[in-house]
């Protein structure tokens, strides 16, 4: 038996956008487990893809190398939230933050406190390059590095203006990346990629 349904009478399903505050409350009361791997982008809960060993190893290596270089110039945050606005609280792989006495225990860092964000990417390169890079530029985050494990490159974006990064460069093995936001922060690309 065939049933005919008039389309204009079918209600549309509209996804609910959440505020970062709602997301935190859901975690606090146990609706979402703390270790769930979610982040909130444009008001939507995004289930982060599980991290492979190459990705995890690259993050650990970067964390160690950055710790030796930046010392007291920045606080290194690994896969912790950055509060951009009420609908956006991404969790980048690494954030270098302006020093703050409470080490951000009182509140998550905001874009003004972010010196450099780093995303390590293999299976999510398009998402990181299109969605997250745009989000970071719109928020005015001064500098963003995208470690592309598939292409063995590091993309450096800086000078955000009107929702875009005005400067972009792609660096390969044999080249050195230099941060524009932290004095004396430079790394050889092969050090980052383990080549």
N, CA, C and O of each residue as an XYZ file, in Angstrom:
780
protein
N       0.838     -1.171      0.000
C       0.000      0.000      0.000
C       0.888      1.242      0.000
O       1.855      1.315      0.759
N       0.570      2.199     -0.832
C       1.326      3.434     -0.953
C       0.581      4.551     -0.250
O      -0.634      4.686     -0.395
N       1.320      5.360      0.520
C       0.731      6.506      1.204
C       1.310      7.774      0.599
O       2.523      7.891      0.425
N       0.451      8.708      0.284
C       0.883      9.987     -0.265
C       0.882     11.008      0.868
O      -0.096     11.140      1.603
N       1.984     11.717      0.994
C       2.118     12.731      2.035
C       2.363     14.067      1.361
O       3.236     14.188      0.502
N       1.591     15.065      1.752
C       1.826     16.406      1.228
C       3.016     16.999      1.964
O       3.005     17.126      3.188
N       4.052     17.363      1.197
C       5.301     17.809      1.810
C       5.156     19.052      2.665
O       5.823     19.172      3.692
N       4.293     19.985      2.261
C       4.218     21.195      3.073
C       3.589     20.948      4.434
O       3.690     21.796      5.320
N       2.938     19.793      4.618
C       2.345     19.484      5.914
C       3.312     18.740      6.833
O       3.035     18.586      8.023
N       4.434     18.280      6.303
C       5.426     17.596      7.126
C       6.266     18.653      7.836
O       6.841     19.537      7.200
N       6.328     18.552      9.152
C       7.115     19.551      9.884
C       8.595     19.356      9.594
O       9.073     18.235      9.421
N       9.295     20.456      9.546
C      10.738     20.404      9.297
C      11.465     20.171     10.609
O      11.097     20.713     11.651
N      12.479     19.372     10.535
C      13.321     19.143     11.708
C      14.383     20.229     11.724
O      15.136     20.400     10.765
N      14.430     20.948     12.817
C      15.391     22.040     12.941
C      16.378     21.678     14.045
O      15.979     21.496     15.195
N      17.656     21.573     13.708
C      18.639     21.252     14.752
C      18.711     22.362     15.801
O      18.537     23.540     15.487
N      18.965     21.978     17.020
C      19.090     22.948     18.117
C      20.538     23.383     18.247
O      21.447     22.556     18.307
N      20.735     24.679     18.289
C      22.065     25.221     18.560
C      22.217     25.374     20.067
O      21.302     25.818     20.760
N      23.377     25.001     20.549
C      23.681     25.108     21.969
C      24.684     26.225     22.198
O      25.533     26.509     21.353
N      24.565     26.846     23.350
C      25.587     27.800     23.773
C      26.678     27.020     24.499
O      26.434     25.921     24.997
N      27.857     27.579     24.555
C      28.966     26.916     25.250
C      28.591     26.639     26.705
O      28.972     25.614     27.269
N      27.845     27.557     27.301
C      27.408     27.383     28.691
C      26.512     26.148     28.829
O      26.639     25.397     29.797
N      25.599     25.931     27.856
C      24.736     24.744     27.874
C      25.577     23.474     27.797
O      25.331     22.499     28.508
N      26.563     23.511     26.926
C      27.461     22.372     26.729
C      28.174     22.027     28.038
O      28.245     20.859     28.419
N      28.699     23.039     28.723
C      29.391     22.799     29.996
C      28.436     22.223     31.040
O      28.807     21.321     31.791
N      27.203     22.744     31.087
C      26.222     22.231     32.054
C      25.870     20.772     31.767
O      25.711     19.979     32.695
N      25.747     20.412     30.475
C      25.450     19.019     30.122
C      26.573     18.095     30.583
O      26.320     16.961     30.987
N      27.794     18.573     30.523
C      28.933     17.778     30.984
C      28.917     17.678     32.510
O      29.154     16.608     33.070
N      28.636     18.806     33.182
C      28.629     18.834     34.651
C      27.596     17.880     35.246
O      27.868     17.232     36.257
N      26.413     17.785     34.630
C      25.352     16.936     35.181
C      25.384     15.514     34.630
O      24.542     14.693     34.992
N      26.346     15.213     33.758
C      26.524     13.845     33.293
C      25.792     13.468     32.019
O      25.808     12.301     31.628
N      25.146     14.432     31.356
C      24.503     14.118     30.074
C      25.567     13.738     29.050
O      25.389     12.801     28.272
N      26.663     14.471     29.060
C      27.829     14.142     28.230
C      28.980     13.812     29.167
O      29.265     14.582     30.084
N      29.646     12.685     28.954
C      30.800     12.395     29.810
C      31.928     13.377     29.551
O      32.109     13.837     28.423
N      32.691     13.703     30.595
C      33.783     14.675     30.460
C      34.802     14.267     29.413
O      35.349     15.122     28.715
N      35.061     12.985     29.294
C      36.067     12.523     28.344
C      35.461     12.179     26.984
O      36.030     11.382     26.239
N      34.309     12.773     26.655
C      33.576     12.391     25.449
C      34.223     12.828     24.146
O      33.929     12.244     23.103
N      35.087     13.827     24.162
C      35.718     14.262     22.923
C      34.829     15.164     22.083
O      34.927     15.147     20.856
N      33.976     15.939     22.704
C      33.106     16.867     21.997
C      33.703     18.264     22.041
O      34.428     18.616     22.971
N      33.388     19.050     21.025
C      33.654     20.482     21.063
C      32.435     21.164     20.463
O      31.647     20.527     19.763
N      32.276     22.445     20.729
C      31.109     23.155     20.217
C      31.568     24.181     19.181
O      32.372     25.068     19.467
N      31.026     24.029     17.958
C      31.360     24.900     16.837
C      30.057     25.422     16.248
O      29.196     24.640     15.843
N      29.913     26.730     16.200
C      28.719     27.380     15.667
C      27.442     26.879     16.350
O      26.378     26.827     15.733
N      27.559     26.514     17.628
C      26.406     26.081     18.392
C      26.079     24.604     18.269
O      25.117     24.138     18.879
N      26.845     23.867     17.503
C      26.585     22.439     17.305
C      27.660     21.610     17.993
O      28.842     21.953     17.973
N      27.224     20.510     18.602
C      28.172     19.610     19.245
C      28.852     18.780     18.164
O      28.190     18.084     17.394
N      30.154     18.859     18.114
C      30.939     18.129     17.129
C      31.696     17.021     17.858
O      32.486     17.286     18.764
N      31.447     15.794     17.455
C      32.140     14.644     18.027
C      33.486     14.537     17.332
O      33.564     14.188     16.154
N      34.537     14.837     18.069
C      35.873     14.820     17.477
C      36.273     13.383     17.146
O      36.059     12.461     17.934
N      36.853     13.220     15.972
C      37.306     11.907     15.530
C      38.436     11.447     16.447
O      39.270     12.246     16.874
N      38.449     10.148     16.742
C      39.510      9.645     17.616
C      40.881      9.909     16.988
O      41.046      9.889     15.768
N      41.827     10.149     17.837
C      43.169     10.540     17.417
C      44.028      9.292     17.236
O      44.112      8.444     18.125
N      44.663      9.195     16.074
C      45.574      8.090     15.806
C      46.919      8.314     16.479
O      47.188      9.391     17.011
N      47.760      7.289     16.451
C      49.043      7.369     17.156
C      49.984      8.408     16.543
O      50.724      9.065     17.274
N      49.969      8.568     15.217
C      50.847      9.568     14.592
C      50.432     10.979     15.016
O      51.275     11.821     15.327
N      49.121     11.220     15.023
C      48.583     12.510     15.465
C      48.981     12.756     16.923
O      49.522     13.810     17.259
N      48.706     11.774     17.780
C      48.999     11.921     19.212
C      50.491     12.135     19.451
O      50.879     12.977     20.260
N      51.321     11.376     18.749
C      52.765     11.526     18.903
C      53.254     12.896     18.469
O      54.147     13.469     19.094
N      52.665     13.426     17.390
C      53.049     14.757     16.907
C      52.676     15.826     17.932
O      53.448     16.755     18.172
N      51.498     15.697     18.532
C      51.076     16.656     19.565
C      52.028     16.592     20.763
O      52.437     17.629     21.285
N      52.376     15.397     21.192
C      53.296     15.249     22.336
C      54.668     15.849     22.024
O      55.259     16.545     22.849
N      55.161     15.566     20.813
C      56.473     16.085     20.401
C      56.453     17.610     20.363
O      57.375     18.258     20.858
N      55.397     18.185     19.773
C      55.273     19.645     19.726
C      55.197     20.232     21.128
O      55.833     21.245     21.417
N      54.429     19.604     21.991
C      54.293     20.072     23.368
C      55.669     20.123     24.037
O      56.008     21.107     24.696
N      56.443     19.081     23.868
C      57.777     19.035     24.485
C      58.698     20.113     23.916
O      59.345     20.844     24.666
N      58.752     20.210     22.585
C      59.638     21.192     21.940
C      59.224     22.619     22.298
O      60.073     23.465     22.578
N      57.923     22.879     22.289
C      57.438     24.219     22.623
C      57.737     24.565     24.075
O      58.082     25.706     24.384
N      57.606     23.589     24.968
C      57.895     23.828     26.392
C      59.326     24.297     26.597
O      59.591     25.171     27.423
N      60.243     23.713     25.842
C      61.654     24.087     25.973
C      61.933     25.483     25.419
O      62.830     26.178     25.896
N      61.163     25.888     24.415
C      61.407     27.181     23.765
C      60.689     28.327     24.470
O      61.296     29.362     24.742
N      59.405     28.152     24.767
C      58.629     29.301     25.257
C      58.804     29.559     26.746
O      58.614     30.689     27.196
N      59.157     28.547     27.516
C      59.378     28.693     28.962
C      58.272     29.527     29.605
O      57.118     29.100     29.636
N      58.613     30.717     30.120
C      57.630     31.557     30.810
C      56.931     32.558     29.893
O      56.140     33.374     30.366
N      57.209     32.508     28.601
C      56.590     33.463     27.669
C      55.145     33.120     27.350
O      54.390     33.975     26.887
N      54.753     31.866     27.597
C      53.393     31.440     27.262
C      53.018     30.230     28.104
O      53.880     29.515     28.615
N      51.726     30.021     28.235
C      51.194     28.812     28.859
C      50.784     27.890     27.717
O      50.066     28.301     26.805
N      51.240     26.648     27.771
C      50.889     25.685     26.726
C      49.659     24.910     27.175
O      49.638     24.316     28.252
N      48.646     24.929     26.337
C      47.385     24.251     26.611
C      47.187     23.179     25.537
O      47.278     23.473     24.345
N      46.920     21.946     25.952
C      46.766     20.840     25.007
C      45.325     20.336     25.027
O      44.837     19.845     26.045
N      44.657     20.468     23.886
C      43.293     19.982     23.668
C      42.320     20.458     24.743
O      41.486     19.696     25.233
N      42.448     21.740     25.098
C      41.554     22.386     26.057
C      40.717     23.436     25.329
O      41.116     23.920     24.270
N      39.553     23.792     25.891
C      38.672     24.753     25.221
C      39.236     26.171     25.150
O      39.945     26.635     26.043
N      38.890     26.832     24.055
C      39.111     28.266     23.863
C      37.718     28.864     23.716
O      36.972     28.479     22.817
N      37.363     29.796     24.584
C      36.024     30.394     24.526
C      36.031     31.558     23.535
O      36.514     32.649     23.838
N      35.486     31.302     22.345
C      35.457     32.338     21.311
C      34.233     33.231     21.476
O      34.347     34.456     21.476
N      33.082     32.623     21.615
C      31.842     33.366     21.858
C      30.825     32.379     22.419
O      31.172     31.233     22.709
N      29.580     32.807     22.575
C      28.622     31.932     23.244
C      28.314     30.653     22.475
O      27.798     29.706     23.067
N      28.610     30.590     21.181
C      28.324     29.404     20.382
C      29.566     28.658     19.905
O      29.441     27.674     19.175
N      30.734     29.091     20.289
C      31.963     28.470     19.797
C      32.981     28.280     20.905
O      33.433     29.239     21.530
N      33.330     27.030     21.134
C      34.349     26.692     22.115
C      35.155     25.494     21.584
O      35.009     24.370     22.065
N      36.005     25.760     20.582
C      36.802     24.669     20.018
C      37.896     24.213     20.982
O      38.245     24.916     21.929
N      38.422     23.030     20.720
C      39.506     22.473     21.524
C      40.677     22.145     20.600
O      40.841     20.996     20.192
N      41.488     23.147     20.269
C      42.617     22.902     19.366
C      43.639     21.966     20.009
O      43.693     21.823     21.230
N      44.440     21.338     19.161
C      45.450     20.416     19.683
C      46.401     21.123     20.635
O      46.694     20.611     21.716
N      46.885     22.297     20.243
C      47.794     23.068     21.103
C      47.436     24.545     21.005
O      47.180     25.067     19.920
N      47.423     25.200     22.148
C      47.257     26.654     22.186
C      48.372     27.220     23.051
O      48.637     26.726     24.147
N      49.012     28.249     22.552
C      49.976     28.995     23.358
C      49.252     30.243     23.829
O      48.788     31.051     23.024
N      49.161     30.389     25.138
C      48.344     31.429     25.751
C      49.208     32.456     26.468
O      50.301     32.153     26.946
N      48.695     33.667     26.530
C      49.362     34.712     27.303
C      49.426     34.260     28.762
O      48.456     33.702     29.275
N      50.546     34.492     29.431
C      50.656     34.097     30.835
C      49.554     34.743     31.682
O      49.223     35.917     31.512
N      49.005     33.958     32.582
C      47.973     34.444     33.497
C      48.166     33.721     34.823
O      48.361     32.506     34.846
N      48.113     34.455     35.914
C      48.415     33.913     37.238
C      47.618     32.689     37.632
O      48.143     31.813     38.320
N      46.365     32.605     37.216
C      45.526     31.470     37.599
C      45.629     30.294     36.624
O      44.947     29.284     36.794
N      46.482     30.427     35.603
C      46.646     29.393     34.580
C      45.296     29.004     33.957
O      45.082     27.854     33.575
N      44.405     29.973     33.866
C      43.091     29.817     33.239
C      42.169     28.879     34.019
O      41.292     28.240     33.437
N      42.367     28.799     35.330
C      41.483     28.000     36.171
C      40.142     28.697     36.388
O      39.125     28.031     36.581
N      40.131     30.033     36.358
C      38.896     30.790     36.595
C      37.995     30.848     35.367
O      36.774     30.924     35.499
N      38.580     30.813     34.190
C      37.794     30.856     32.948
C      38.672     30.389     31.792
O      39.898     30.493     31.828
N      38.004     29.873     30.770
C      38.742     29.460     29.574
C      39.320     30.694     28.888
O      38.766     31.787     29.006
N      40.427     30.527     28.174
C      41.005     31.671     27.461
C      40.089     32.166     26.345
O      39.302     31.407     25.779
N      40.211     33.440     26.051
C      39.472     34.069     24.958
C      40.454     34.365     23.822
O      41.664     34.273     24.027
N      39.966     34.715     22.642
C      40.873     34.978     21.512
C      41.970     35.992     21.807
O      43.084     35.853     21.301
N      41.682     37.004     22.610
C      42.695     38.020     22.921
C      43.867     37.440     23.711
O      44.968     37.990     23.686
N      43.629     36.327     24.413
C      44.672     35.709     25.233
C      45.447     34.619     24.481
O      46.415     34.065     25.002
N      45.010     34.319     23.256
C      45.657     33.274     22.456
C      46.780     33.888     21.627
O      46.550     34.805     20.838
N      47.983     33.382     21.809
C      49.128     33.846     21.028
C      49.278     33.037     19.739
O      49.640     33.581     18.696
N      48.999     31.742     19.820
C      49.164     30.846     18.674
C      48.311     29.604     18.893
O      48.302     29.033     19.984
N      47.591     29.189     17.850
C      46.855     27.921     17.879
C      47.489     26.975     16.882
O      47.928     27.386     15.808
N      47.534     25.696     17.248
C      48.074     24.670     16.356
C      47.083     23.513     16.291
O      46.665     22.982     17.320
N      46.716     23.132     15.083
C      45.919     21.927     14.845
C      46.808     20.938     14.107
O      47.451     21.291     13.119
N      46.842     19.710     14.583
C      47.539     18.623     13.898
C      46.465     17.834     13.171
O      45.460     17.451     13.769
N      46.671     17.592     11.886
C      45.589     17.022     11.105
C      46.062     15.946     10.148
O      47.079     16.089      9.469
N      45.303     14.872     10.111
C      45.498     13.865      9.080
C      44.151     13.555      8.439
O      43.968     13.828      7.252
N      43.213     13.000      9.179
C      41.913     12.641      8.602
C      40.923     13.804      8.565
O      39.871     13.681      7.938
N      41.223     14.925      9.215
C      40.276     16.047      9.268
C      40.830     17.314      8.619
O      40.455     18.420      9.007
N      41.703     17.168      7.653
C      42.388     18.332      7.082
C      41.412     19.352      6.498
O      41.579     20.552      6.721
N      40.399     18.903      5.756
C      39.455     19.851      5.156
C      38.673     20.593      6.236
O      38.479     21.805      6.139
N      38.226     19.880      7.254
C      37.485     20.495      8.357
C      38.355     21.531      9.076
O      37.905     22.642      9.356
N      39.590     21.160      9.369
C      40.488     22.079     10.070
C      40.828     23.293      9.212
O      40.913     24.411      9.721
N      41.022     23.079      7.918
C      41.408     24.175      7.027
C      40.211     25.072      6.692
O      40.362     26.291      6.606
N      39.052     24.495      6.506
C      37.897     25.291      6.089
C      37.102     25.848      7.269
O      36.884     27.057      7.350
N      36.676     24.996      8.167
C      35.808     25.416      9.272
C      36.611     26.080     10.394
O      36.332     27.217     10.773
N      37.592     25.376     10.915
C      38.308     25.899     12.082
C      39.176     27.108     11.741
O      39.204     28.078     12.499
N      39.875     27.065     10.629
C      40.710     28.223     10.253
C      39.841     29.470     10.102
O      40.219     30.550     10.556
N      38.688     29.324      9.469
C      37.769     30.458      9.306
C      37.285     30.956     10.662
O      37.247     32.162     10.906
N      36.917     30.033     11.541
C      36.476     30.401     12.891
C      37.567     31.173     13.623
O      37.285     32.190     14.258
N      38.799     30.705     13.542
C      39.910     31.366     14.225
C      40.179     32.756     13.640
O      40.448     33.702     14.381
N      40.107     32.874     12.320
C      40.327     34.183     11.680
C      39.221     35.157     12.064
O      39.495     36.314     12.384
N      37.965     34.694     12.034
C      36.840     35.560     12.408
C      36.958     36.026     13.854
O      36.543     37.137     14.183
N      37.522     35.185     14.718
C      37.691     35.537     16.134
C      38.878     36.467     16.358
O      39.053     37.003     17.452
N      39.695     36.659     15.319
C      40.858     37.535     15.449
C      42.063     36.881     16.097
O      42.947     37.574     16.601
N      42.111     35.557     16.093
C      43.272     34.863     16.656
C      44.469     35.145     15.765
O      44.443     34.877     14.564
N      45.519     35.689     16.366
C      46.638     36.277     15.623
C      47.369     35.311     14.706
O      47.790     35.691     13.613
N      47.524     34.068     15.139
C      48.319     33.138     14.334
C      47.801     31.713     14.509
O      47.434     31.296     15.608
N      47.782     30.981     13.402
C      47.284     29.607     13.377
C      48.202     28.754     12.511
O      48.499     29.104     11.369
N      48.649     27.626     13.071
C      49.451     26.671     12.309
C      48.628     25.409     12.106
O      47.976     24.926     13.031
N      48.663     24.881     10.895
C      47.993     23.625     10.572
C      49.060     22.619     10.153
O      49.661     22.744      9.086
N      49.284     21.628     10.999
C      50.267     20.583     10.717
C      49.558     19.515      9.893
O      48.713     18.783     10.408
N      49.905     19.432      8.617
C      49.253     18.530      7.671
C      50.080     17.244      7.571
O      51.085     17.192      6.862
N      49.640     16.216      8.292
C      50.388     14.959      8.330
C      50.303     14.186      7.016
O      51.185     13.382      6.716
N      49.258     14.417      6.235
C      49.127     13.727      4.942
C      50.129     14.251      3.920
O      50.737     13.476      3.182
N      50.296     15.569      3.880
C      51.172     16.198      2.882
C      52.577     16.480      3.425
O      53.452     16.935      2.689
N      52.786     16.206      4.722
C      54.070     16.509      5.380
C      54.450     17.979      5.224
O      55.573     18.315      4.846
N      53.484     18.842      5.526
C      53.705     20.285      5.467
C      53.141     20.924      6.732
O      52.378     20.308      7.476
N      53.536     22.173      6.953
C      52.928     22.981      8.012
C      52.468     24.273      7.357
O      53.249     24.975      6.716
N      51.182     24.575      7.529
C      50.607     25.798      6.977
C      50.572     26.839      8.087
O      50.124     26.556      9.199
N      51.041     28.033      7.786
C      51.064     29.118      8.777
C      50.157     30.240      8.290
O      50.320     30.744      7.179
N      49.200     30.628      9.130
C      48.261     31.700      8.812
C      48.399     32.795      9.864
O      48.498     32.513     11.058
N      48.406     34.050      9.409
C      48.544     35.167     10.351
C      47.883     36.419      9.787
O      47.409     36.433      8.651
N      47.861     37.458     10.597
C      47.278     38.762     10.249
C      45.799     38.664      9.873
O      45.425     38.938      8.733
N      44.957     38.272     10.839
C      43.532     38.177     10.526
C      42.906     39.552     10.303
O      43.208     40.512     11.012
N      42.035     39.624      9.311
C      41.302     40.856      9.036
C      40.017     40.493      8.305
O      40.035     39.735      7.334
N      38.911     41.038      8.777
C      37.602     40.807      8.162
C      37.295     39.322      7.980
O      36.751     38.925      6.950
N      37.634     38.508      8.965
C      37.281     37.093      8.936
C      38.176     36.201      8.104
O      37.854     35.033      7.887
N      39.297     36.733      7.634
C      40.247     35.936      6.853
C      41.659     36.215      7.339
O      41.946     37.275      7.894
N      42.530     35.244      7.119
C      43.946     35.486      7.366
C      44.540     36.081      6.098
O      44.401     35.511      5.016
N      45.197     37.218      6.228
C      45.778     37.905      5.067
C      47.088     37.281      4.622
O      47.449     37.374      3.449
N      47.807     36.644      5.543
C      49.085     36.029      5.196
C      48.999     34.518      5.380
O      48.493     34.029      6.391
N      49.498     33.790      4.391
C      49.505     32.328      4.454
C      50.764     31.818      3.784
O      51.200     32.343      2.760
N      51.336     30.797      4.372
C      52.487     30.153      3.752
C      52.443     28.667      4.072
O      51.966     28.258      5.131
N      52.947     27.871      3.142
C      53.031     26.424      3.330
C      54.507     26.062      3.356
O      55.245     26.331      2.409
N      54.925     25.448      4.457
C      56.339     25.113      4.641
C      56.538     23.604      4.576
O      55.697     22.825      5.024
N      57.672     23.218      4.005
C      57.997     21.807      3.812
C      59.302     21.467      4.524
O      59.965     22.332      5.099
N      59.646     20.200      4.471
C      60.912     19.739      5.042
C      62.067     20.561      4.484
O      62.110     20.857      3.290
N      63.000     20.926      5.357
C      64.124     21.770      4.962
C      63.889     23.238      5.258
O      64.812     24.049      5.181
N      62.646     23.582      5.601
C      62.316     24.976      5.922
C      62.091     25.109      7.426
O      61.955     24.117      8.142
N      62.056     26.345      7.879
C      61.848     26.655      9.294
C      60.627     27.546      9.431
O      60.462     28.513      8.687
N      59.773     27.209     10.389
C      58.603     28.041     10.670
C      58.930     28.929     11.863
O      59.497     28.476     12.858
N      58.562     30.203     11.745
C      58.814     31.174     12.810
C      57.489     31.802     13.220
O      56.715     32.266     12.383
N      57.248     31.806     14.518
C      56.030     32.435     15.027
C      56.190     33.945     15.004
O      57.249     34.474     15.342
N      55.145     34.621     14.608
C      55.162     36.073     14.629
C      54.699     36.634     15.956
O      54.806     37.837     16.196
N      54.182     35.769     16.824
C      53.575     36.229     18.069
C      54.408     35.946     19.313
O      54.140     36.501     20.378
N      55.417     35.087     19.184
C      56.246     34.729     20.339
C      57.710     34.809     19.922
O      58.147     34.128     18.994
N      58.445     35.642     20.617
C      59.856     35.859     20.295
C      60.660     34.559     20.385
O      60.493     33.772     21.317
N      61.523     34.356     19.408
C      62.445     33.216     19.335
C      61.769     31.855     19.185
O      62.398     30.825     19.428
N      60.499     31.838     18.787
C      59.842     30.552     18.548
C      59.994     30.199     17.079
O      59.317     30.751     16.212
N      60.891     29.275     16.825
C      61.069     28.768     15.470
C      61.417     27.289     15.536
O      62.153     26.843     16.417
N      60.870     26.539     14.581
C      61.079     25.095     14.526
C      61.326     24.671     13.090
O      60.726     25.214     12.162
N      62.199     23.713     12.912
C      62.387     23.118     11.594
C      61.181     22.223     11.319
O      60.684     21.542     12.216
N      60.726     22.232     10.089
C      59.535     21.457      9.738
C      59.749     19.972     10.020
O      58.833     19.302     10.497
N      60.934     19.449      9.735
C      61.174     18.025      9.989
C      61.153     17.702     11.484
O      60.883     16.561     11.858
N      61.434     18.692     12.350
C      61.315     18.473     13.800
C      59.854     18.271     14.185
O      59.535     17.448     15.043
N      58.977     19.025     13.546
C      57.545     18.920     13.838
C      56.992     17.606     13.303
O      56.254     16.905     13.994
N      57.356     17.281     12.067
C      56.776     16.122     11.387
C      57.498     14.813     11.680
O      56.991     13.739     11.354
N      58.674     14.892     12.289
C      59.421     13.680     12.591
C      60.021     13.031     11.356
O      60.117     11.806     11.275
N      60.426     13.854     10.393
C      61.003     13.320      9.141
C      62.496     13.111      9.263
O      63.138     12.670      8.310
